[in-house]
Amino acid sequence: MAHRREVSRIEGFSDAVFAFAITLLVVSLEVPRSFHELTIAMRGFLTFAVCFALLFQVWWRHYRFFRTYDLEDSYIITLTALLLFVVLFYVYPLKFLWSIALAPIEGRTVGDAVIANAEVPALFAIYGAGVIAVFSILGLMHRHAYAKREQIGLSPAEALEARIRVYSNFGVASIGVLSIAVAYAAARFAPHLVGFGGFVYSLIGIVEWRIGTYHSRQLRKITAAGKGNL
């Protein structure tokens, strides 16, 4: 399969939207008027870094899709539009959640005026809904590519890669569902453990590892079958 080399209009538009989303992470910050204000603003560096990394991960998955598959039909364009809408909509919830989570590390305090304990599950639900939406859309895009594997000329190894990307993206989306469930269950039965709704996202590493192991095993089978046909 010949991979795409020229940047299409939908890719260029997507890059502009992701760049604007990153701009929104800092647009609310005023220019420091003193060194003291500068040091206070610098405390938010870690929050910005984490939010930037998360947005970059989404951009990277989206970029790899268009670089790998020469596929840009109405279905993919519609899904891309939905993805960009969700990314823009969730910039501020993303920044809000991580500014709270990283406040102790950055030397800031978070009081009930910012968010009450009873509101934490709803915050996890808002954030989780964004995770579910973003990675489900990416999963649907790769599932579409896998369904058209013969039409776009995917080799067995490339078709496997498309299927693995489906598993990976829907796997991350499922972690978002689990996080919401854990947060609300904790709020009902053990309110002091509601924060575990956030720690659930550490399971993404395990999910990716298991999927990666499966990918390697299946790729070895494809390689062995190809050698057997020589």
N, C-alpha and C positions, 0 to 999 in steps of 0.2 A: 504494500500500500504506500502510495506517495503522500508524505505528510505535507500539510499546508505550510507555505513559506511567507506569502504575502498577507499582511494584516487587513482583514475585512473591515467594513464600516461598523458592523456590530461589535467587533473586537475593540476597535478604536473608541467607540461610544462607551463600552463597558469599562475600559481603562480610565476614561475621563470620570465616570461615575465613582469608581473606586478611589481615584485621586481626590475627588470632592468629599467623599465619605471620610477620608483621613484628615482632610482640612477641617471638617466639622469637629474633629476631636480636640482641636486647639483653638477654634474660632471664638470660643467663649472666654479665652484667657486675655486679660488686658496686658499691655506692655508695662513691665515693672517701672515704677517711678523712683525707686530707691534700691540699694543693695539688699536691704531687709526684705523688701517685696520680691526681689529676684530669688532670694533663698527660699522663700515660701513657695513661689511658683515652681522652683526646681524640685520640690518635694513630690510634685505630681508626675515626675519623669517615669517612674515605674509603671504607674497606671497607663500613661500614654504608650509605653513600650509594649505592655501586654495587649492593649487594644489594637495597636498597630500590627503586632504579630498575628492576632486572630483574624484581622481583616486580610492580611497578606496571605494567610493560609487559604482563605476562601478564594481570593484572587488567583492564587497559584493553581488550585484545582480547576477553576474555570479556564484559566489560560492553557493548562495542559490539555484540556478537552479539545479546544479549538486548534491547538498545535498538532494534536494526534489524529483527529478525525476530520476529514474534509466533508463536514456535514453542517449545513446551515439552512434547513428548511423552516417552514412556518412554525412547526412544533418547537424546535430549538430556539428560535427567535422569541417565541412567547414565553418559554421557560426562562430565558435570559432576562427578559423584561421583568418577570416576576422576581427573579433573584436580585436584580438591581434595586427594585422597589423595596424588598425586605432589607437589604443591606443599608440603604439610606434611612429607612424607618427605625432601624434598631441601633443606629450609631449612639444615640444618647442613652438608651437603656444599657447598652454595653459599657459605656463610660461610667454611668452612675453606679452600676453593680461593682465594677472593679475598683472604683474610687473608694467604695465602702469596704470592700474586702481587703484592700491594701493600705487602708488608713493607718493601722497600727505600725506597719513597717515604715511608712512615710512620715511618721510622727504627727499624725493628725488624729483628732477625736471625732467620733460620730455619735451624736445625741439623738434622743427621741424626736427632736424637731426635724431631723433629716429623714429618718425612717423608724417607725415603731416596730417592736418585736412581732406584733400581730400582722404587720405588713410584709414581713420577710418572705413567707411562702408565695405571696402574690408576685413579689419581685423575681423569685426563682421561676415562677410560671411564665412571666413575661420574657425573661431571658431564655428559658427552655423552649418557648414557642418559636423564638427566633432561630435557635439552633435546629429545631425540627424542620422549620420551613426551608432554611438555607440548604441543609444537607439532603433533605428529601428532594429538593429541586435538582441538585447536582446528581443525586442518584437516578432520578428520572431521565436526565440528559444522557447518562452513560447507559441506562437500560435501553434507550432509544437507539443509541449507537450499536449496542450489542444485537438488537433486533434486526438492524440493517447491516449486519456484519458481512453478508455475502454481497449486498449491493455496493458497499463502499470498499470491498476487497480486503477485508481483514484476514490475516493469516491466523492459523489456530492459536499461536502464542498471543497475537494481538487481540483476538476475540476473548481469550482467557483474561487478558489485562482489563478489557472493558467490563467483563463480568466481576472481576475483583474490585474494580472501582465502584460498581453497584453495591457490592457487599460493604465496602468501606464507608461509603457515604450514608447508606441506610443504617449501618452500625452506629455511626456517630449520632444520627437522628434518634435512634432508640435510646441512647444514653440521655438525651434531652428529656425524653418521656419518663425515664426512670428517675431523673433528678426531680422533676415536678412531683412525681408520686411520693418520693422519699420526703421531700420538704413538707408536703401536706400531711403525710402520715405522722411525721415527727411533731408537727404543730398540734396535732390532735392528741397524741399519746405521750410525747416527751418533748415539750416545747424547747427545752434547753439543748436539744440535739438537732434543731431545725437547720443549723449550718451544714449538716452532713449532706444536704441537698447539693451543695457546691462540690464537696469532695467526691461525689459520684462521678464527676467528669474525669477523674483520674483513671477511671476504667477504660477510657478511650485508648490509652496505651496498650492495655491488655487485648482489647478488641482488634487493634491494628496489628499487634504481634501475632495473634491467632490467624488472622486473615493472611498475613504475610507468610506464615508457615504453610498454610493451605496452598497459597499461590506457588511457592517454591516446589511443593510436592507435585502439584498438577503440571507445572512447567517441565519438571524432570520427566514425567510420563509422556508429554508431547514431544520432547526432545528424543526420548528413547524410541518412540513410535516413528519419528521421522527418520532416524538412523536405520531402523529396521526395514524401511521402504526403499533404502538405497540399493 
